Amino acid sequence: MQRPYDQQRRRLLKILGGLGLGITTPLSSDTLSAVAHITKAIPATDERLPIIGLGTSRVFNVGRDVADLSRLREVVRILASLENSMVDTSPMYGEAERVTGDLVENLAVRKRLFLATKVWTEGKQAGIKQMQESQRLLKSQTIDLMQIHNLVDWQTHIKTLRDWKAQGLIRYLGITHYTEGAHAAVIRVMRQTPLDFLQINYSLAETEAANQVLPLAREKGIAVIANRPFARGALFRAIRGRTLPAWTKEIDCESWAQFFLKFVVSHPAITCAIPGTSKANHMLDNQGAAKGRLPNPAMRERMLKLIATL
């Protein structure tokens, strides 16, 4: 007997199965809401975000090639099927901000997305100029989340971000990093100044943030975005040729991508994960991690032990 979840997933897959061939027919609202997805609250406001978003590093750094943009268009369309889904970008990611802004405008989905970007430069005026350029490229006067990328000149930029938040130019502010070696510096900033968001590396291959960073985020009421949830592809390389264990059905897991993502977003401190992809079928599969059951502590330990044996 098929579970309702399986039936709904097959329905979505049937509709979206041709996306790689450039299907442009909009998805109906009934179809998009057919399956309930898990959301989590931003501690500062209780605003809720779907637990699976989208990262644009590398994958959105494309030119104006029609085929590339068509593929990314479908990725953004699927992302926007879940209201308030996060798309995270940065001036550091080449053309990603421009591409994101163009696609969001073209699809008319700005109100359905939570736009996050970053300031990545030194000096107050340089920071303001860069953020104004982000507004222009993203075609959005108000950015949902502005983050200080890799803590670059954070003492200067945090003051500007507070001013921008008071003016309504940004809704939330935060900091980011992506390496274990920076965790001590991240912790110092978290203890020194109030933050709405933290973006940090966390995955089955990079669990170090769970030691101090994530507990401190919970203590301080900081929402956490997990970057590198696939450890830049290392996890997929580790399981190449292996079959997904039967016991993963206990957490409604249907792919290795969902296995990796469900581990990440089941941590109580994690608000959402932002896997990057340029493929519509991967975006759909990633969103599947936000459906069904999430791992409990015992299951998380089982998942960790499995990866440790690879």
N, C-alpha and C positions, 0 to 999 in steps of 0.2 A: 504493500500500500504506500503510495507516494505521500510524503508530508506536504502540507500547504506551502511550506518554504521551498521545497523542491519544485513544485508546480509553478510557483511564482518566478523562481529563478529561470526555469526553462522558458517561460513566457518572455522574460526580458531578453534572454539569450537569442531566442528566435527573432525578436524584433531587431536586436542590435547586431545580429550575426554578420550582416553585410557591411558594417561600418568601415572595415578595411578597404572596401571597394568604393568608398566615397558616398555612401547614402547621406542625403541631406534632408530627408523628411523629418520634421520636428516630432519629438516624442510627445504623446498625449499626457495630460496631467494625471489621468487615471492610471496609466502605465507607470509613470514615475513614482506614484505614491503606493504602488501595489505591495511593496515590501517595506516593513518598518525597519528603519535603521537606528542604531544606537547613537545618542548624542550625550555630551557631557557639558556641564556648566562651567563658565569662566568664573572663578571664585570672586573676582572683584564686583561682578554685576549680576551673576546668575544667568546671563545670556548663554544660550546653548549652541554648541557647534557639533556637527557630525564628526565622529571620531576619526574619519579618514578624509584627508584633504589631498592637496597636490603640491609637490615641489617642482620648480621650474629650472633648477640648476642643470646646465648642460642641455637638457632635452628641449628647452624652448629657445635656445640660442641658435636660431635659424634665420635665414634671410627672407626673401619674398617669393621663394619657390612655391608654386601653386600646390604641388603634391604635399610638401611639408606642412603648409598651412592648413590644408584640408584635413590631414591626420590630426593636427593639434586642435582644430576646430571641433572635431568629434570628441576629443578628450575633454575639452572645456564644456561641451554640451552635456556630457554624462556627469561631470563634476557638478554642474549647476542643477542637475535633476534633484539634488538634495539641498534644500534651502539653507543658506548660511555656510556652505562648504568653504573651507579655507583654500586659497591659492597663494602660495608664498613665492616671492621673487626678490630681486636685488639688483642694484646697479652693477654689482660684481659679476652678474651672469650674462654679460654681453648684450644681446638683443632681446633678452627674455622679457624685460619690462614693456618694451614696445610691442612685442608680439602678443603678450598677455592683454595689454590695453586694446589693441586692434581687435582681437578675438572677442573680448568681453563686449566691446561696443557693437561689433558686427552681429553678435548673437542676442544683443539686448538683454544681457543677464546680470548687469551690475548689481541690481537689487537682490539677486539670489546668492551672491558670492560675498565672502569675507576676504577682502584684499589686504594682504600683508606684504610689506617691502622693508627696505633697510636703508640706513645711512652709513656710508662706508668711505669716510674721508677724514681729514684733520682740519680743525679750525671751525669756528662758529659760522662765519659767512659761507665758507665752502660747504658746510653741512646744510645750511638753509638753501643754497643754490641747488645742491644735489637733490634735496627733497622736493623742491619746486619742480625740478625736471622730472622726478618720479610722478608727481601729480599730472604733469603734462602727458607723459608717456602712457600712464595708466588711465588717462582721461577721467580722472576722479579728483574733485576738489578736496574731498574728505577721504583719507586713507583709514581703513579700519584699524590697522596695526602698523606702527612704525617701530623698527627695532634697530638697535645699535649693533652693527655687524661685527662680530668677533671682538667686541669691546673696544674698537678703535676710537680713541679720544672720547671715551664714554663720559668723563667728568664734564666735558664741554657740551656734548650733545644732549645729555639728560636734561639740562636746563632748558634748552630749546624745545625738546619734546614736551616738557611740562607746559611751556608757553603755548605750543601748538595745540595741545590737548585742551587747555583752557579756552582757546579760540575756536575749538571745534574743527580744526584742520586734521586732527587725528582723533580716533576714539580710544585707543589703547597704546601703551608704550612698553618696550621690553628690550632685552639684550639677547645676543646669540653667541654660540660657539659650537665647534664641531669636533673637538679633539679632547681626549682624556687629559692631556697635559695642561689644558686651560681650565680644568675644573676648579682648581684652588682659587684662581683669579675670579672665576664666576661666583664662587661662594662668597668671596670678599665683597663683591658688588651687591649680591643679594642681601647681605647683612647690613650694608651701608645705606642703601637707598630703596624706597618703595618701588615695586615693579608690578605691572599687570601680567606680563608674559615673560617666560624664559624659553628660548629654543636651544636644544642641546642634543647631542648624539646619544641614542639609546636603541639597542637591538639585542637579539640573541647572541650576536658576536661581540657586542660592545655594551656590557652591562654595568660598567663602572659608575655611571650616574646614579644607580640605585643605592650606592653606598652612603653618599652624603648629599648630593645635589637634589635628588628627588624628595627625600625626607624634609629637607629645608624648604623646598618649594611648597610642600603641603603645610608646613608650619607657618609660612609667611603668606599663604593664600595666593600663590602665584600660579597662573595657568602655565602648563608646560606643553610645548610643541616638540615632538620627537623627530629630529632629522636623521638621515642615514638609517632608516629602519631595516634596510636590506644590507647594511654595511657596504654600500657601493657595489653590490652584486656578489660579495664574497659568500653570502649565505646560499645563494643559488648555485654557485660553483661547488660548494661543499656537499650539496645533496644531489648533484647531477647523476642521473641514472637510478636514483632511489625512488621507491614507491612511498607515497604518503601512508603512514601507519593507519591501520583500521581504527585504532582508538581515538583518532582525531575527530571521528564522527560525534564523540561526546561533546565537542564544542562547535558542532555544525561547521566543520572545516572542510573545504572542498578543493584546496590547492595549497601548494607550499607557500605561495605569497600570502594567503590568508593565515596560514600557520604562523609565519613570521610576524605579521601585523597584529594578529590577535594577542600574541604574547606582549607586544609593545603596549597596545592600548588598554590591556587589562590591568596594567599597573595603576594603582589608585591615584598617583600623582599626574599621570599623563592625560592631557585634555584631548589631544589629537596627534596623529602621525601624518607626515607629508611625503609619502613616496613619490618619486618622480617617474613620469612615463610619457612617451609620445605615441602610445598605442591605445586605441579605444578599448580593445578587449582586455588589456591589462588594467585600465582604469576601472572597468566594470568589475573585474575580478577583485581588485583592491577594495572596492566599495563593499564587496561581499563579506569582508572581514568585520564589517559593522552590523552584520545580521546574525541572528541566532544567539547562541550562548557564548560567553567569554570564559576563558580559563579561570578557575579558582586557584588559590595558592598551591594546592597539591598538584594540580595539572600544570601550573607554571614550572614547578620543580621537575616534573616529568619531561617537559619540553626542553628545559635546560640540559638535563642529563642526556637526552637524545643528541642534541647538538654537540655536546662535549665528547661524544663517542666518534664523531665524524673525523 
